[in-house]
Amino acid sequence: MKKTRVPLTDDLTMVCVETDAALDALLSSQAPEASGLAPLDWEAINGAYPESVADGDYLDSTDYIGAVNPDGSDPWWAGWTVSGSL
């Protein structure tokens, strides 16, 4: 496992962890590094990066990385994807 520290601002550093995605049948990551995380603070991100257009009212705060909740509780694409495309 490779960890890389990425400075975002003078007082904010992100730690990136390179690991296998370990995707399950729902295409959610089961890698331990991809869940149990602190939700992003969109207001802080917008404050640190004036060019950011992140809309905190639109974006979901999650404690996991990726589009699919690793606990399988929200297969958001169900019912509208093309059969066999996932």
Buried (B, 14 or more C-beta within 10 A) or exposed (E): EEEEEEEEEEEEEEEEEEEEBEBEEBEBBBBEBBBEEEEBEBEEBBEBEEEEEEEBEEEEEBEBBBEBBBEEEBBEEEEEEEEEEE
